[in-house]
Amino acid sequence: MYTFNHLPENWDLKEYTPGTKDKAHDQWGGPRARRLLGLAYSLAFLCLLRVDEVLKIKSQDIVLLDDNKLQLTLPFRKTSQFGGESDF
């Protein structure tokens, strides 16, 4: 999946051109969707998150520190048995 998603025709961001909406059924997702899914899979694996936990993460929970680092603040506690919100 990584190799396929990183092919230039699947990864490079392109300008919108009118008339391409009808051809959307030929290819699932665009470069932005592929990048977001790659991020979700990586976060789930690295942080040992379940699917419902990954789906709770919002864009404001992710901060880019520099080119090689990002900070993720989870909006919940991993140790909460019933998935309660964090207090801080």
C-alpha positions as CSV (number, residue, x, y, z in Angstrom):
1,M,0.0,0.0,0.0
2,Y,2.9,2.4,0.9
3,T,4.6,1.8,-2.5
4,F,1.3,2.2,-4.5
5,N,0.3,5.4,-2.6
6,H,3.7,7.0,-3.2
7,L,3.7,6.6,-6.9
8,P,3.8,10.1,-8.5
9,E,0.3,9.7,-10.1
10,N,-1.2,8.9,-6.7
11,W,0.9,11.1,-4.4
12,D,1.5,14.4,-6.2
13,L,-1.0,17.1,-5.5
14,K,-2.7,18.4,-8.6
15,E,-4.7,21.5,-9.4
16,Y,-8.4,20.9,-9.9
17,T,-9.5,20.9,-13.5
18,P,-13.1,21.1,-14.4
19,G,-14.6,17.9,-15.8
20,T,-12.5,15.5,-13.7
21,K,-15.3,14.9,-11.2
22,D,-16.9,12.5,-13.6
23,K,-13.7,10.4,-13.7
24,A,-13.5,10.1,-9.9
25,H,-15.0,6.6,-10.0
26,D,-11.9,5.4,-11.9
27,Q,-9.7,6.0,-8.9
28,W,-10.5,5.8,-5.2
29,G,-9.4,8.8,-3.1
30,G,-6.9,11.5,-4.1
31,P,-3.5,12.5,-2.8
32,R,-4.9,14.3,0.2
33,A,-7.1,11.3,1.2
34,R,-4.1,8.9,0.8
35,R,-1.9,11.1,3.0
36,L,-4.6,11.4,5.7
37,L,-5.1,7.6,5.7
38,G,-1.4,7.0,5.9
39,L,-1.2,9.4,8.9
40,A,-4.2,7.6,10.6
41,Y,-2.6,4.2,10.1
42,S,0.8,5.4,11.4
43,L,-0.8,7.0,14.5
44,A,-2.9,3.9,15.2
45,F,0.2,1.7,15.0
46,L,2.6,3.9,16.9
47,C,0.3,4.9,19.7
48,L,-1.5,1.5,19.9
49,L,-4.9,3.2,19.2
50,R,-8.1,1.5,18.3
51,V,-10.1,2.7,15.3
52,D,-12.6,4.6,17.4
53,E,-9.7,6.3,19.2
54,V,-8.1,7.4,15.9
55,L,-11.4,8.8,14.7
56,K,-11.7,11.0,17.8
57,I,-8.4,12.8,16.9
58,K,-9.0,16.3,15.4
59,S,-6.6,18.5,13.4
60,Q,-6.1,20.8,16.4
61,D,-4.8,17.8,18.4
62,I,-1.7,17.6,16.1
63,V,1.1,20.2,16.2
64,L,4.0,20.1,13.8
65,L,7.2,20.9,15.9
66,D,9.6,20.8,13.0
67,D,10.2,18.8,9.8
68,N,10.7,15.5,11.6
69,K,8.6,15.8,14.7
70,L,4.9,16.2,15.5
71,Q,3.1,16.4,18.8
72,L,-0.2,14.6,19.3
73,T,-2.4,15.4,22.3
74,L,-5.1,12.8,22.7
75,P,-8.5,14.2,23.6
76,F,-9.1,11.1,25.8
77,R,-7.2,8.9,28.2
78,K,-5.9,5.6,27.0
79,T,-6.3,4.1,30.5
80,S,-10.0,5.1,30.9
81,Q,-12.0,1.9,30.9
82,F,-15.1,3.7,29.4
83,G,-13.3,6.2,27.2
84,G,-13.9,9.3,29.3
85,E,-12.6,12.7,28.3
86,S,-9.3,13.9,29.8
87,D,-9.5,16.6,32.5
88,F,-6.5,18.6,31.3
